Amino acid sequence: MSDLVRETMQSYNEYITALPLGCQEIADLLREDKIVEATKRILQFSEGMGWIIDANHLIAVNGIENILEPEKIHEFLQEVNDGLEIQDFIIIADMFEYEIRPYFEDSSLYEISEMQ
Protein backbone atom coordinates (compact mmCIF):
# COMPACT_ATOMS: atom_id res chain seq x y z
CA MET A 1 0.00 0.00 0.00
CA SER A 2 1.38 3.42 -0.88
CA ASP A 3 2.11 5.99 1.79
CA LEU A 4 -0.48 8.32 0.26
CA VAL A 5 -3.23 5.70 0.56
CA ARG A 6 -2.18 4.85 4.13
CA GLU A 7 -2.13 8.54 5.12
CA THR A 8 -5.51 9.10 3.47
CA MET A 9 -6.95 6.14 5.39
CA GLN A 10 -5.58 7.51 8.66
CA SER A 11 -6.97 10.99 7.96
CA TYR A 12 -10.30 9.46 6.96
CA ASN A 13 -10.48 7.47 10.22
CA GLU A 14 -9.61 10.55 12.28
CA TYR A 15 -12.24 12.64 10.51
CA ILE A 16 -14.97 10.00 10.82
CA THR A 17 -14.15 9.60 14.51
CA ALA A 18 -14.45 13.36 15.12
CA LEU A 19 -17.69 13.81 13.16
CA PRO A 20 -20.19 12.77 15.87
CA LEU A 21 -18.89 15.45 18.22
CA GLY A 22 -19.00 18.03 15.43
CA CYS A 23 -22.57 17.08 14.59
CA GLN A 24 -23.60 17.50 18.21
CA GLU A 25 -21.87 20.87 18.38
CA ILE A 26 -23.81 22.06 15.33
CA ALA A 27 -27.08 20.89 16.90
CA ASP A 28 -26.23 22.65 20.17
CA LEU A 29 -25.29 25.90 18.42
CA LEU A 30 -28.57 25.89 16.53
CA ARG A 31 -30.56 25.28 19.69
CA GLU A 32 -28.66 28.08 21.43
CA ASP A 33 -29.67 30.41 18.57
CA LYS A 34 -26.04 30.88 17.51
CA ILE A 35 -27.04 30.70 13.87
CA VAL A 36 -24.01 32.44 12.33
CA GLU A 37 -21.54 30.10 14.05
CA ALA A 38 -23.74 27.09 13.29
CA THR A 39 -23.97 27.94 9.59
CA LYS A 40 -20.17 28.29 9.43
CA ARG A 41 -19.86 24.82 10.94
CA ILE A 42 -22.48 23.45 8.55
CA LEU A 43 -20.44 24.80 5.62
CA GLN A 44 -17.32 23.14 7.03
CA PHE A 45 -19.30 19.93 7.50
CA SER A 46 -20.49 20.08 3.89
CA GLU A 47 -16.96 20.61 2.58
CA GLY A 48 -15.75 17.77 4.80
CA MET A 49 -18.36 15.46 3.33
CA GLY A 50 -16.97 16.15 -0.12
CA TRP A 51 -13.51 15.19 1.13
CA ILE A 52 -14.83 12.03 2.84
CA ILE A 53 -16.55 10.86 -0.34
CA ASP A 54 -13.50 11.65 -2.50
CA ALA A 55 -11.10 9.97 -0.06
CA ASN A 56 -13.29 6.88 0.16
CA HIS A 57 -13.36 6.68 -3.64
CA LEU A 58 -9.57 7.11 -3.91
CA ILE A 59 -9.03 4.34 -1.39
CA ALA A 60 -11.54 2.06 -3.16
CA VAL A 61 -9.75 2.63 -6.49
CA ASN A 62 -6.66 1.24 -4.76
CA GLY A 63 -8.53 -1.98 -3.98
CA ILE A 64 -9.49 -1.31 -0.37
CA GLU A 65 -13.20 -1.32 0.26
CA ASN A 66 -15.08 0.42 3.06
CA ILE A 67 -18.81 0.70 3.47
CA LEU A 68 -19.70 4.32 2.92
CA GLU A 69 -22.97 5.37 1.42
CA PRO A 70 -22.35 8.52 -0.61
CA GLU A 71 -26.05 8.58 -1.49
CA LYS A 72 -26.95 8.76 2.20
CA ILE A 73 -24.52 11.61 2.74
CA HIS A 74 -25.94 13.48 -0.26
CA GLU A 75 -29.41 12.90 1.18
CA PHE A 76 -28.31 14.40 4.52
CA LEU A 77 -26.81 17.41 2.75
CA GLN A 78 -29.96 17.95 0.71
CA GLU A 79 -32.17 17.78 3.80
CA VAL A 80 -29.92 20.23 5.64
CA ASN A 81 -30.00 22.56 2.64
CA ASP A 82 -33.79 22.33 2.49
CA GLY A 83 -33.98 23.19 6.19
CA LEU A 84 -31.65 26.16 5.71
CA GLU A 85 -33.75 27.47 2.84
CA ILE A 86 -36.81 27.66 5.07
CA GLN A 87 -34.75 28.61 8.13
CA ASP A 88 -36.08 25.69 10.18
CA PHE A 89 -33.16 25.48 12.56
CA ILE A 90 -34.92 23.11 14.95
CA ILE A 91 -35.34 20.44 12.28
CA ILE A 92 -31.71 20.89 11.20
CA ALA A 93 -30.54 20.54 14.81
CA ASP A 94 -32.63 17.39 15.18
CA MET A 95 -31.15 15.97 11.96
CA PHE A 96 -27.59 16.56 13.14
CA GLU A 97 -28.27 15.06 16.55
CA TYR A 98 -30.61 12.16 15.75
CA GLU A 99 -29.75 11.16 12.17
CA ILE A 100 -26.35 12.38 11.04
CA ARG A 101 -24.44 11.91 14.31
CA PRO A 102 -25.62 8.28 14.76
CA TYR A 103 -24.80 7.52 11.11
CA PHE A 104 -21.17 8.51 11.67
CA GLU A 105 -21.00 6.87 15.10
CA ASP A 106 -21.85 3.61 13.32
CA SER A 107 -19.58 4.17 10.30
CA SER A 108 -16.82 1.70 9.60
CA LEU A 109 -13.22 2.72 9.86
CA TYR A 110 -10.40 1.41 7.75
CA GLU A 111 -8.19 -1.22 9.32
CA ILE A 112 -4.63 -0.16 8.71
CA SER A 113 -2.02 -2.82 9.25
CA GLU A 114 1.69 -2.28 9.08
CA MET A 115 1.96 -5.23 6.69
CA GLN A 116 -0.05 -3.61 3.89
C-alpha positions in Angstrom: 0.0 0.0 0.0 1.4 3.4 -0.9 2.1 6.0 1.8 -0.5 8.3 0.3 -3.2 5.7 0.6 -2.2 4.8 4.1 -2.1 8.5 5.1 -5.5 9.1 3.5 -6.9 6.1 5.4 -5.6 7.5 8.7 -7.0 11.0 8.0 -10.3 9.5 7.0 -10.5 7.5 10.2 -9.6 10.6 12.3 -12.2 12.6 10.5 -15.0 10.0 10.8 -14.2 9.6 14.5 -14.5 13.4 15.1 -17.7 13.8 13.2 -20.2 12.8 15.9 -18.9 15.5 18.2 -19.0 18.0 15.4 -22.6 17.1 14.6 -23.6 17.5 18.2 -21.9 20.9 18.4 -23.8 22.1 15.3 -27.1 20.9 16.9 -26.2 22.6 20.2 -25.3 25.9 18.4 -28.6 25.9 16.5 -30.6 25.3 19.7 -28.7 28.1 21.4 -29.7 30.4 18.6 -26.0 30.9 17.5 -27.0 30.7 13.9 -24.0 32.4 12.3 -21.5 30.1 14.0 -23.7 27.1 13.3 -24.0 27.9 9.6 -20.2 28.3 9.4 -19.9 24.8 10.9 -22.5 23.5 8.5 -20.4 24.8 5.6 -17.3 23.1 7.0 -19.3 19.9 7.5 -20.5 20.1 3.9 -17.0 20.6 2.6 -15.8 17.8 4.8 -18.4 15.5 3.3 -17.0 16.2 -0.1 -13.5 15.2 1.1 -14.8 12.0 2.8 -16.6 10.9 -0.3 -13.5 11.6 -2.5 -11.1 10.0 -0.1 -13.3 6.9 0.2 -13.4 6.7 -3.6 -9.6 7.1 -3.9 -9.0 4.3 -1.4 -11.5 2.1 -3.2 -9.7 2.6 -6.5 -6.7 1.2 -4.8 -8.5 -2.0 -4.0 -9.5 -1.3 -0.4 -13.2 -1.3 0.3 -15.1 0.4 3.1 -18.8 0.7 3.5 -19.7 4.3 2.9 -23.0 5.4 1.4 -22.3 8.5 -0.6 -26.1 8.6 -1.5 -27.0 8.8 2.2 -24.5 11.6 2.7 -25.9 13.5 -0.3 -29.4 12.9 1.2 -28.3 14.4 4.5 -26.8 17.4 2.7 -30.0 17.9 0.7 -32.2 17.8 3.8 -29.9 20.2 5.6 -30.0 22.6 2.6 -33.8 22.3 2.5 -34.0 23.2 6.2 -31.6 26.2 5.7 -33.7 27.5 2.8 -36.8 27.7 5.1 -34.7 28.6 8.1 -36.1 25.7 10.2 -33.2 25.5 12.6 -34.9 23.1 14.9 -35.3 20.4 12.3 -31.7 20.9 11.2 -30.5 20.5 14.8 -32.6 17.4 15.2 -31.1 16.0 12.0 -27.6 16.6 13.1 -28.3 15.1 16.5 -30.6 12.2 15.7 -29.8 11.2 12.2 -26.3 12.4 11.0 -24.4 11.9 14.3 -25.6 8.3 14.8 -24.8 7.5 11.1 -21.2 8.5 11.7 -21.0 6.9 15.1 -21.9 3.6 13.3 -19.6 4.2 10.3 -16.8 1.7 9.6 -13.2 2.7 9.9 -10.4 1.4 7.7 -8.2 -1.2 9.3 -4.6 -0.2 8.7 -2.0 -2.8 9.3 1.7 -2.3 9.1 2.0 -5.2 6.7 -0.1 -3.6 3.9 
